[in-house]
Amino acid sequence: MRHGDEHDRGVEYVGWDEDTGELRSHFFGSRGELLEYTYRLEGDLLTIWFGGTDSPARFEGRSTADGTVDEGAWQWPGGGYASTMTRA
């Protein structure tokens, strides 16, 4: 994962959470971080919450017609940034 000039390596496990009925993930980074996310896809709108769906920190973006690029922004109270994800 690259964010600005920073590079982070890790592994992300994604799976269906039976208890919440949501698609959840856990990212384990090379610097020891553990990040949890919740995903929802409605049409071409992808929403990713940092933590659960009650979190004010979230990404909202739309995918291109061919599904190879998702452009949007991370936002949270007091901040945020534009983000582009490209399918590898």
Buried (B, 14 or more C-beta within 10 A) or exposed (E): EEEEEEEEEBEEEEEEEEEEEBBBBBBEBEEEEEBEBBBEEEEEEBBBBBBEEEBEBBBBBEBEEEEEBBEBEBBEEEEEEEBEBEEE
